[in-house]
Amino acid sequence: MSADRLPRSRRPAPPRRRLPDRVLARPSLAAALGLAVVVVLFGLRVPDLLTVGGLAAVLDTAALLGIGGVAVGLLLVGGHFDVSIGMLTVSSAVLTGVLVGPAEWGVWPALTASLAAALAVGLLNGWLVVRTGLPSFLVTLATALVLQGVTVAGLPLVAGAPRISGLDEARGWSSASALFGSTAEVGDGVFSVSLLWWVALTAVAGWLLWRTRFGNEVLSMGGSRRAARELGVPVHRTTLVLYALTAFAAWLLGTLTLVSTASVAATPALVTAIDFVVVAVLGGCLLTGGYGSMAGAAIGALLYAVARRGVELAGWDPRWSQALLGVFLLVALLVGGVVRGRLRAAPRS
């Protein structure tokens, strides 16, 4: 009698997985351990970090980093980069500000137009990557430079100044503010609605990656694009969808920032794009694709935010936060190299 026909009580127990294999199944574990170390390190030195106010400040920073990090992380799992997300964030916000301010549009028509423009840029990135076969890093870097030039040089020409203010007088501002700019006070902390957007986006991205056919296509494409094509994965369509999702995240970040300040300025944002990549890698997303976790990317954003806020509260030179994050990034890359080697050595069924 075969084992699968035996009564459940007499079936042999499945072989227990070794610790390295269990770690591989949880890409977010390294980020969680790093987060615990940073919380203990700064929590002992600056107790204010562990207060409600300190938590609110950390989450406010982590939410914006996490929204971009989760989108970039999903793209990394698919084997692609997008370094234009930071500048697209600024450009979409500037477009909204120009339409609301000098053009005197209502807030919602302006937001709809800027979302359409952001999605068009994302789809263009995806189309160029698919059609030319060029590295996505170079394609999106070129896009970022074009957006930076047009935005930084164009805003003063259109608005007469490098910053547009007073947007809260536009039609529909109150409803937009409720959705993108509301806050809640708890004790001495002020929590922004961006936190809810971050949690929702992380949950949706995690569900897409691990519970849908689209997620299987992303993982297959990131593991081997050629093999994915041979298996019938729609690589071109999946790539376009990934870049559209990244563009939506950029628009959302720009909108959250614009609505919370009721103003917008044309500021180069390449460093922000790199920060999003750092957050995703800290969370366990491999730069080579095919492996990663959206929960890990969210934890990576928390790790980044705690380190930055801890350095500020400790009164250290802010550059120490960059050094600390560089150490964590190096560790994440080394761990990623080990993971990549074990994945290649794993038997294929």
C-alpha positions in Angstrom: 0.0 0.0 0.0 1.4 3.4 -1.0 2.0 6.0 1.7 -0.6 8.4 0.4 -3.3 5.7 0.9 -2.4 4.9 4.5 -4.6 6.3 7.2 -3.5 9.8 8.3 -2.3 8.5 11.7 0.0 5.9 10.0 1.4 8.2 7.4 5.1 9.0 7.8 5.7 12.5 9.0 7.1 14.9 6.3 10.8 15.5 6.7 11.7 18.4 8.9 13.2 21.3 7.0 16.6 22.5 8.2 17.1 25.9 9.7 18.7 27.5 6.5 15.7 26.3 4.5 13.2 27.7 6.9 15.1 31.0 6.8 15.0 31.0 3.0 11.2 30.7 3.2 11.1 33.9 5.1 12.9 36.7 3.2 11.8 39.2 5.9 13.6 37.5 8.8 17.0 39.3 8.4 15.2 42.7 8.3 13.2 41.8 11.4 16.4 40.8 13.3 18.1 44.1 12.1 15.0 46.1 13.3 15.2 44.5 16.7 18.9 45.3 17.0 18.3 49.0 16.1 15.3 49.3 18.4 17.3 47.9 21.3 20.4 50.0 20.5 18.6 53.4 20.3 15.9 52.5 22.8 18.4 52.1 25.6 20.2 55.3 24.6 17.3 57.6 23.7 14.1 56.4 25.6 12.1 59.1 23.8 12.2 56.9 20.7 9.9 54.4 22.5 7.3 57.0 23.5 4.0 57.5 21.5 5.5 60.7 20.0 8.6 58.9 19.0 6.6 56.1 17.5 4.5 58.5 15.5 7.6 60.2 14.1 9.1 56.9 13.1 5.9 55.7 11.4 5.5 59.0 9.6 8.9 58.5 8.0 8.5 54.8 7.5 5.1 55.1 5.8 6.5 57.2 2.9 9.6 55.1 2.6 7.5 51.9 2.8 5.1 52.9 0.0 7.9 53.4 -2.4 9.9 50.5 -1.0 7.1 48.0 -1.4 6.5 49.1 -5.1 10.2 49.0 -5.9 10.5 45.7 -4.1 7.7 44.1 -6.2 9.5 45.3 -9.3 12.8 43.9 -8.0 11.2 40.5 -7.5 10.3 40.7 -11.2 13.9 41.3 -12.1 13.7 45.0 -12.9 14.8 48.4 -11.4 13.1 51.8 -11.4 15.2 54.7 -10.3 12.7 57.2 -11.8 10.2 56.8 -9.0 11.7 59.5 -6.9 11.5 62.1 -9.7 8.1 60.9 -10.8 6.9 61.5 -7.3 8.0 65.2 -7.6 6.8 65.6 -11.2 3.3 64.3 -10.5 2.9 66.5 -7.5 4.2 69.5 -9.4 1.7 68.7 -12.2 -1.1 68.6 -9.7 0.1 71.9 -8.2 0.2 73.6 -11.5 -3.2 72.5 -12.5 -4.7 73.4 -9.1 -2.8 76.7 -8.8 -2.1 78.7 -12.0 -4.6 76.7 -14.1 -7.3 76.9 -11.4 -8.6 73.4 -11.8 -10.5 71.6 -9.1 -8.4 69.2 -6.9 -10.0 66.0 -8.2 -9.7 66.7 -11.9 -6.1 67.8 -11.3 -5.3 64.6 -9.3 -6.9 62.5 -12.1 -4.8 64.1 -14.7 -1.6 63.7 -12.8 -2.4 60.1 -12.1 -3.0 59.5 -15.8 0.3 61.2 -16.6 2.2 59.2 -14.0 0.8 55.9 -15.4 1.7 57.0 -18.9 5.3 57.5 -17.7 5.3 54.1 -16.0 3.9 52.3 -19.0 6.5 54.1 -21.2 9.3 52.8 -18.9 7.9 49.3 -19.2 7.5 49.5 -23.0 11.0 50.8 -23.5 12.5 48.0 -21.3 10.4 45.4 -23.2 11.0 46.7 -26.7 14.7 47.7 -26.5 16.0 45.0 -24.2 18.1 47.7 -22.5 18.8 47.3 -18.7 15.9 48.8 -16.8 18.3 50.7 -14.6 19.5 52.8 -17.5 16.1 53.2 -19.1 14.6 54.6 -15.8 17.7 56.7 -15.1 17.2 58.4 -18.5 13.5 58.9 -17.6 14.4 60.4 -14.2 16.8 62.8 -15.9 14.2 63.9 -18.4 11.6 64.4 -15.7 14.1 66.3 -13.5 15.0 68.7 -16.3 11.4 69.3 -17.4 10.1 69.7 -13.9 12.9 71.9 -12.4 13.2 74.1 -15.4 9.5 74.2 -16.4 7.8 75.0 -13.0 9.3 78.6 -12.7 8.3 79.3 -16.3 4.7 78.2 -15.7 4.2 79.4 -12.1 6.7 82.2 -12.0 8.4 80.7 -8.9 10.1 77.4 -7.9 7.3 76.7 -5.4 3.5 76.8 -5.5 1.6 77.5 -2.2 -1.9 78.2 -1.1 -3.4 75.1 -2.8 -5.8 74.6 0.1 -8.1 77.2 -1.4 -9.0 75.1 -4.4 -12.3 73.4 -5.1 -12.6 69.9 -3.5 -9.6 70.4 -1.2 -11.5 69.4 2.0 -12.4 65.9 0.6 -8.9 65.4 -0.8 -7.4 66.4 2.5 -9.6 63.9 4.3 -8.3 61.1 2.1 -4.6 62.1 1.8 -3.8 64.6 4.5 -5.8 63.7 7.7 -4.1 63.0 11.0 -5.0 61.5 14.3 -3.6 62.5 17.7 -2.9 59.8 20.2 -1.2 61.1 23.4 1.7 63.3 22.3 1.9 61.6 18.9 0.3 62.7 15.6 -0.3 59.8 13.2 -0.8 60.5 9.5 -3.2 58.8 7.1 -0.2 57.8 5.1 0.3 55.0 7.6 -3.0 53.5 6.5 -2.1 53.8 2.8 1.2 52.1 3.6 -0.4 49.2 5.4 -3.0 48.8 2.7 -0.5 48.9 -0.2 1.8 46.4 1.6 -1.2 44.0 2.2 -2.3 44.3 -1.5 1.2 43.8 -2.9 1.8 40.8 -0.6 -1.5 39.3 -1.7 -0.7 39.8 -5.3 2.7 38.3 -5.0 1.9 35.2 -3.0 -1.8 34.5 -3.7 -2.4 35.2 -7.3 -1.4 34.0 -10.8 0.1 37.5 -11.4 2.4 36.9 -8.5 3.5 33.5 -9.8 4.3 35.3 -13.1 6.4 37.9 -11.4 8.4 35.3 -9.4 8.9 33.2 -12.6 10.0 36.2 -14.6 12.4 37.4 -11.9 13.9 33.9 -11.6 14.5 33.5 -15.4 12.9 35.6 -18.1 13.7 33.1 -20.8 12.3 30.1 -18.8 9.2 32.2 -18.0 8.6 32.8 -21.7 8.9 29.1 -22.4 6.4 28.3 -19.7 3.9 30.7 -21.3 4.3 33.6 -18.8 3.2 36.9 -20.5 6.5 38.6 -19.7 5.7 41.8 -21.7 2.3 42.4 -20.1 3.6 41.5 -16.6 6.4 44.0 -17.0 4.1 46.8 -18.0 1.8 46.1 -15.0 4.7 46.2 -12.6 5.9 49.6 -14.0 2.3 50.9 -13.8 2.1 49.9 -10.2 5.4 51.7 -9.4 4.1 54.8 -11.2 0.9 54.7 -9.1 3.0 54.5 -5.9 5.0 57.5 -7.1 1.8 59.5 -7.7 0.5 58.5 -4.3 3.7 59.6 -2.6 3.5 62.9 -4.4 -0.1 63.4 -3.6 0.4 62.6 0.1 3.2 65.1 0.3 1.4 67.9 -1.6 -1.9 67.6 0.3 -0.2 67.5 3.7 1.7 70.8 3.0 -0.7 72.5 0.6 2.3 73.4 -1.5 4.8 71.8 -3.9 8.3 72.6 -5.1 10.5 71.2 -7.9 13.2 69.4 -6.0 15.5 66.7 -7.5 14.8 63.4 -5.9 17.3 60.8 -7.1 18.4 60.1 -3.5 14.9 59.2 -2.6 14.7 56.6 -5.4 17.9 55.1 -4.1 16.4 55.1 -0.6 13.5 53.0 -1.9 15.9 50.4 -3.4 17.8 50.3 -0.1 14.5 49.7 1.8 13.5 46.8 -0.6 17.0 45.2 -0.3 17.0 45.5 3.4 13.7 43.7 3.4 15.1 40.7 1.6 14.4 41.5 -2.1 17.3 40.2 -4.2 18.7 42.6 -6.8 18.8 39.7 -9.2 15.1 39.1 -8.9 12.9 36.1 -8.2 12.9 36.3 -4.5 11.5 38.8 -2.0 8.8 39.8 0.5 6.5 42.7 0.7 6.3 42.4 4.5 10.1 42.4 4.4 10.2 45.6 2.4 7.8 47.2 5.0 10.1 46.0 7.8 13.1 47.5 5.9 11.3 50.8 5.8 10.8 50.6 9.6 14.5 49.7 10.1 15.5 52.7 7.9 13.1 55.1 9.8 14.2 53.9 13.3 17.9 54.3 12.4 17.3 57.8 11.1 15.1 59.0 14.0 17.4 57.3 16.5 20.4 59.2 15.2 18.5 62.5 15.4 17.3 62.0 18.9 20.7 60.9 20.1 22.1 64.2 18.8 24.6 62.6 16.5 25.7 64.0 13.2 22.9 63.0 10.7 25.6 61.4 8.4 26.0 58.6 10.9 22.6 57.4 9.9 23.8 57.0 6.4 26.9 55.1 7.6 24.7 52.8 9.8 22.3 52.1 6.9 25.3 51.4 4.7 26.4 48.7 7.1 23.0 47.2 7.2 22.8 47.3 3.4 26.1 45.6 3.0 25.0 42.9 5.4 21.7 42.5 3.4 23.7 42.2 0.2 26.0 39.5 1.7 22.9 37.6 3.0 21.4 38.0 -0.4 24.4 36.5 -2.0 24.2 33.5 0.3 20.5 33.1 -0.4 21.1 33.4 -4.2 23.7 30.7 -4.0 21.4 28.3 -2.0 18.5 28.9 -4.4 20.7 28.0 -7.4 21.9 24.9 -5.6 18.4 23.8 -4.7 17.1 20.8 -6.6 14.5 21.7 -9.2 11.3 19.6 -9.2 
